[in-house]
């Protein structure tokens, strides 16, 4: 459910620097049907995408998450 996805995303992003445009509630609403493991994988993929784009990236942006999530489902 939505509350579970929000909590899972909060847990999996606690050690990730998030840009100001990242809204956990919005990401959770996009991730309908995702398991906790899939959300963890999406967070890791988003962080890797940010690094690939710019090795000096200080934060993971919303578009990194959207791209990572679109690759999974």
Helices and strands as residue ranges (DSSP letters): H 2-13, H 24-30, H 36-53, H 62-72
